[in-house]
Amino acid sequence: GRAVRGPMVEGVVWHAGKPGAWSRIFLSCGDGALWSFEDADGSAGPPAPLRGRTDHKFLLGSHVEVTFARNLEDEPTNFGFVVTAGPPIATDGSKEVFEFCALSKKELVQWRKALQAAITEAGDVSTAAAAVPAPAAGKWAPEGAAAPSSQAASPPHAPPQALRLPAPAPAPAPAPAPARSSAADQPPQFAPPDQGASYPPARDGA
């Protein structure tokens, strides 16, 4: 069966929520999908759906194309790329177009390579990537994430290390927003106190 892989590239990009209206988001490419979150000082914040969508998960596959783009309307950088998706994502037969700008030429090349690789790996979106679980915000390639039922008998798979693009303004990462995952999927730095810890008795003598 197809192994579920971790993200290949993640980092901050510019995204046009509507023509000419750009905002910074945190994007992750991997596990057969493109995941979008608010930019929280270079880390993943709450889920932030791409233009015209209600879900922050965008499945990749043979119906998706990625191209370099120049002269996008009011583009914030000269490192634009466009992700275009036809059916089966758009039920009315039209195409969805998502405009992005990378922060540098190097990152632009990395994004295009990662997207092309993910599109090729995903293949037919109706089969390979349909059951991919969503990663917890702030923790990529969660070890505790459940694999699709068809993968249940497969041996444990260690996802490759994600290629993390440098954050433009490093800052202490805030506590992650509540995610649709169990407590075991949360980053270790936000783990509950040690189970062996005990509180002093409420009444001990006077």
Sine and cosine of phi, psi and omega as CSV:
sin_phi,cos_phi,sin_psi,cos_psi,sin_omega,cos_omega
0.00,0.00,0.13,-0.99,-0.02,-1.00
-0.99,0.12,0.80,-0.59,0.01,-1.00
-0.98,0.21,0.63,-0.78,0.07,-1.00
-0.99,0.16,0.83,-0.56,-0.07,-1.00
-0.96,-0.27,0.36,-0.93,0.05,-1.00
-0.99,0.16,0.09,-1.00,-0.03,-1.00
-0.91,0.42,0.59,-0.80,0.01,-1.00
-1.00,-0.05,-0.55,0.83,0.05,-1.00
-0.58,-0.81,0.64,-0.77,0.12,-0.99
-0.53,-0.85,0.50,-0.86,0.00,-1.00
0.29,-0.96,-0.10,-0.99,-0.06,-1.00
-1.00,0.02,0.71,-0.70,0.10,-0.99
-0.68,-0.73,0.22,-0.98,0.17,-0.99
-1.00,-0.03,0.63,-0.78,0.01,-1.00
-0.73,-0.69,0.70,-0.72,0.03,-1.00
-1.00,0.03,0.98,-0.20,0.04,-1.00
-0.91,0.42,-0.46,0.89,0.17,-0.99
-0.44,-0.90,0.30,-0.95,-0.10,-0.99
-0.77,0.64,0.85,-0.52,0.05,-1.00
0.99,0.15,-0.08,1.00,-0.01,-1.00
-0.95,-0.32,0.98,-0.21,-0.13,-0.99
-0.97,-0.26,0.58,-0.81,0.10,-0.99
-0.58,-0.82,0.41,-0.91,-0.01,-1.00
-1.00,0.08,0.72,-0.70,0.05,-1.00
-0.74,-0.67,0.25,-0.97,0.10,-1.00
-0.97,-0.23,0.85,-0.52,-0.10,-1.00
-0.90,-0.44,0.62,-0.79,0.05,-1.00
-0.74,-0.67,0.78,-0.63,0.01,-1.00
-0.92,-0.39,0.89,-0.45,0.03,-1.00
0.18,-0.98,0.16,-0.99,-0.03,-1.00
0.82,0.57,0.59,0.81,0.06,-1.00
0.95,0.33,0.30,0.95,-0.04,-1.00
-0.48,-0.88,0.24,-0.97,0.10,-1.00
-0.92,-0.38,0.84,-0.55,-0.05,-1.00
-0.94,-0.35,0.70,-0.71,-0.06,-1.00
-0.83,-0.56,0.70,-0.71,-0.02,-1.00
-0.69,-0.72,0.29,-0.96,0.15,-0.99
-0.92,0.40,0.51,-0.86,0.04,-1.00
-0.99,0.14,0.90,-0.44,0.03,-1.00
-0.93,-0.37,0.98,0.20,-0.01,-1.00
0.80,0.60,0.72,0.69,0.07,-1.00
1.00,0.01,0.06,1.00,0.05,-1.00
-0.82,-0.57,0.12,-0.99,-0.03,-1.00
-0.98,0.21,0.81,-0.58,0.10,-0.99
-0.99,-0.16,-0.51,-0.86,0.03,-1.00
-0.90,0.43,0.43,-0.90,0.05,-1.00
-0.82,0.58,0.65,-0.76,0.00,-1.00
-0.69,-0.72,0.99,-0.16,-0.02,-1.00
-0.85,0.53,0.54,-0.84,0.06,-1.00
-0.95,0.32,0.18,-0.98,-0.08,-1.00
-0.76,0.65,0.82,-0.57,0.08,-1.00
0.98,0.21,0.09,1.00,-0.05,-1.00
-0.90,-0.43,0.32,-0.95,0.03,-1.00
-0.95,-0.31,-0.21,0.98,-0.02,-1.00
-0.91,-0.41,0.60,-0.80,-0.01,-1.00
-1.00,0.09,0.02,1.00,0.07,-1.00
-0.97,-0.23,0.82,-0.57,0.01,-1.00
-0.86,-0.50,0.93,-0.38,-0.06,-1.00
-0.95,0.32,0.70,-0.72,0.06,-1.00
-0.99,-0.14,0.34,-0.94,0.01,-1.00
0.15,-0.99,-0.20,-0.98,-0.09,-1.00
-0.91,0.41,-0.25,0.97,0.01,-1.00
-1.00,0.09,-0.03,1.00,-0.10,-1.00
-0.95,-0.32,0.64,-0.76,0.07,-1.00
-0.81,-0.59,0.54,-0.84,0.08,-1.00
-0.78,-0.62,0.74,-0.67,-0.03,-1.00
-0.67,-0.74,0.45,-0.89,0.16,-0.99
-0.94,0.34,0.49,-0.87,-0.02,-1.00
-0.62,-0.78,0.66,-0.75,0.08,-1.00
-0.84,-0.54,0.38,-0.92,0.07,-1.00
0.87,0.49,0.61,0.79,0.15,-0.99
-0.93,0.37,0.47,-0.88,-0.08,-1.00
-0.87,0.49,0.85,-0.52,0.04,-1.00
0.80,0.59,0.57,0.82,-0.06,-1.00
-0.86,0.51,0.69,-0.72,-0.03,-1.00
-0.97,0.23,-0.40,0.92,0.08,-1.00
-0.68,-0.74,0.14,-0.99,0.02,-1.00
-1.00,-0.06,0.30,0.95,-0.12,-0.99
-0.90,-0.44,0.84,0.55,-0.08,-1.00
-0.99,0.14,0.51,-0.86,0.17,-0.98
-0.57,-0.82,0.49,-0.87,-0.09,-1.00
-0.83,-0.56,0.73,-0.69,0.09,-1.00
-0.95,-0.31,0.86,-0.51,-0.03,-1.00
-0.89,-0.45,0.74,-0.68,-0.01,-1.00
-0.79,-0.61,0.76,-0.64,0.10,-0.99
-0.98,-0.21,-0.26,-0.97,0.08,-1.00
-0.81,0.59,0.51,-0.86,0.24,0.97
-1.00,-0.02,0.02,1.00,-0.03,-1.00
-0.91,0.41,-0.74,0.67,0.00,-1.00
-1.00,0.07,0.95,-0.32,-0.12,-0.99
-0.93,0.37,-0.38,0.93,-0.01,-1.00
-1.00,0.02,0.10,0.99,0.05,-1.00
1.00,0.02,-0.10,0.99,0.01,-1.00
-0.99,0.12,0.11,-0.99,0.01,-1.00
-0.97,-0.24,0.54,-0.84,0.13,-0.99
-0.98,-0.19,0.66,-0.75,-0.02,-1.00
-0.80,-0.59,0.82,-0.57,0.01,-1.00
-0.88,-0.48,0.82,-0.57,-0.04,-1.00
-0.97,-0.23,0.74,-0.67,0.02,-1.00
-0.74,-0.67,0.37,-0.93,0.18,-0.98
-0.74,-0.68,0.82,-0.57,0.08,-1.00
-0.97,0.24,0.26,-0.96,-0.03,-1.00
-0.99,0.10,-0.28,0.96,0.01,-1.00
-0.43,-0.90,0.24,-0.97,0.02,-1.00
-0.90,0.43,-0.63,0.78,0.02,-1.00
-0.87,0.49,-0.71,0.70,0.00,-1.00
-0.93,0.38,-0.56,0.83,0.05,-1.00
-0.86,0.52,-0.72,0.69,0.01,-1.00
-0.90,0.44,-0.65,0.76,0.00,-1.00
-0.90,0.44,-0.67,0.75,0.01,-1.00
-0.90,0.45,-0.70,0.71,-0.05,-1.00
-0.91,0.41,-0.66,0.75,0.02,-1.00
-0.90,0.44,-0.69,0.72,-0.02,-1.00
-0.90,0.43,-0.67,0.74,-0.01,-1.00
-0.91,0.41,-0.68,0.73,0.01,-1.00
-0.88,0.47,-0.67,0.74,0.00,-1.00
-0.91,0.42,-0.67,0.75,-0.02,-1.00
-0.92,0.38,-0.62,0.78,0.03,-1.00
-0.89,0.45,-0.70,0.71,0.00,-1.00
-0.90,0.44,-0.69,0.73,-0.03,-1.00
-0.92,0.39,-0.63,0.77,-0.05,-1.00
-0.93,0.38,-0.60,0.80,0.01,-1.00
0.91,0.42,-0.81,-0.58,-0.02,-1.00
-0.98,0.19,0.91,-0.42,-0.08,-1.00
-0.89,0.45,-0.39,0.92,-0.05,-1.00
-0.96,0.28,-0.24,0.97,-0.03,-1.00
-0.86,-0.51,-0.84,0.54,-0.19,-0.98
-0.93,0.37,-0.68,0.74,-0.16,-0.99
-0.96,-0.28,0.17,0.99,-0.12,-0.99
-0.92,0.39,-0.49,0.87,-0.12,-0.99
-0.93,-0.38,0.38,0.92,-0.02,-1.00
-0.94,0.33,0.81,-0.59,0.01,-1.00
-0.96,0.27,0.48,-0.87,0.01,-1.00
-0.97,0.23,0.67,-0.74,0.04,-1.00
-0.98,0.22,0.42,-0.91,0.06,-1.00
-0.97,0.26,0.67,-0.74,0.00,-1.00
-0.86,0.52,0.76,-0.65,0.04,-1.00
1.00,-0.01,-0.15,0.99,0.06,-1.00
-0.67,-0.74,0.92,-0.39,-0.10,-1.00
-0.99,-0.12,0.50,-0.86,-0.05,-1.00
0.81,0.59,0.85,0.53,-0.03,-1.00
-0.89,0.46,0.78,-0.63,-0.05,-1.00
-0.92,0.39,-0.45,0.89,-0.06,-1.00
-1.00,-0.02,0.03,1.00,-0.04,-1.00
-0.92,0.39,0.67,-0.74,-0.02,-1.00
-0.98,0.22,0.69,-0.72,0.05,-1.00
-0.99,0.16,0.36,-0.93,0.08,-1.00
-0.82,0.58,0.44,-0.90,-0.08,-1.00
-0.84,0.55,-0.53,0.85,-0.01,-1.00
-0.93,0.37,-0.26,0.97,-0.03,-1.00
-0.99,-0.12,0.03,1.00,-0.18,-0.98
-0.85,0.53,-0.56,0.83,-0.07,-1.00
-1.00,0.00,-0.05,1.00,-0.04,-1.00
-0.96,0.28,0.46,-0.89,0.05,-1.00
-0.93,0.37,0.37,-0.93,-0.01,-1.00
-0.82,0.57,0.65,-0.76,-0.03,-1.00
-0.89,-0.45,0.78,-0.62,0.02,-1.00
-1.00,-0.08,0.94,-0.35,-0.01,-1.00
-0.89,0.45,0.52,-0.86,0.04,-1.00
-0.93,0.36,0.37,-0.93,0.02,-1.00
-0.92,0.40,0.75,-0.66,0.00,-1.00
-0.93,0.37,0.58,-0.81,0.10,-1.00
-1.00,0.08,0.99,-0.17,-0.08,-1.00
-1.00,0.04,0.87,-0.49,0.04,-1.00
-0.96,0.29,0.57,-0.82,-0.05,-1.00
-0.89,0.45,0.68,-0.73,0.04,-1.00
-0.96,0.29,0.67,-0.74,-0.04,-1.00
-0.92,0.40,-0.49,0.87,-0.02,-1.00
-0.62,-0.79,1.00,0.10,-0.06,-1.00
-0.85,0.53,0.69,-0.73,0.03,-1.00
-0.43,-0.90,0.39,-0.92,0.03,-1.00
-0.82,0.57,0.78,-0.63,-0.04,-1.00
-0.95,0.30,0.75,-0.66,0.05,-1.00
-0.95,0.32,0.22,-0.98,0.04,-1.00
-0.87,0.49,0.66,-0.75,-0.05,-1.00
-0.92,0.40,0.52,-0.85,0.05,-1.00
-0.93,0.37,0.42,-0.91,0.02,-1.00
-0.82,0.58,0.76,-0.65,-0.01,-1.00
-0.89,-0.46,0.32,-0.95,-0.01,-1.00
-0.99,0.16,0.89,0.46,-0.01,-1.00
-0.49,-0.87,0.24,-0.97,-0.02,-1.00
-0.97,0.23,0.22,-0.98,-0.01,-1.00
-0.87,0.49,-0.45,0.89,-0.04,-1.00
-0.92,0.39,-0.33,0.94,-0.03,-1.00
-1.00,0.03,-0.05,1.00,-0.04,-1.00
-0.98,0.19,0.44,-0.90,0.00,-1.00
-0.84,0.54,0.57,-0.82,-0.06,-1.00
-0.88,0.48,-0.48,0.88,-0.04,-1.00
-0.94,0.35,-0.24,0.97,0.02,-1.00
-0.94,-0.35,0.35,0.94,-0.02,-1.00
-0.94,0.34,0.44,-0.90,0.03,-1.00
-0.91,0.42,0.27,-0.96,0.00,-1.00
-0.84,0.55,0.34,-0.94,-0.02,-1.00
-0.82,0.57,0.68,-0.73,-0.07,-1.00
-0.88,0.47,-0.41,0.91,-0.04,-1.00
-0.99,0.17,-0.16,0.99,-0.05,-1.00
-0.93,0.37,0.59,-0.81,0.02,-1.00
-0.74,-0.68,0.45,-0.89,0.02,-1.00
-0.99,-0.11,0.53,-0.85,0.01,-1.00
-0.89,0.45,0.52,-0.85,0.01,-1.00
-0.84,0.55,0.55,-0.83,-0.03,-1.00
-0.91,0.41,-0.59,0.81,0.01,-1.00
-0.75,-0.66,0.94,-0.35,0.01,-1.00
-0.78,-0.63,1.00,-0.09,-0.07,-1.00
0.96,0.26,-0.55,-0.84,0.00,-1.00
-0.98,0.18,0.00,0.00,0.00,0.00
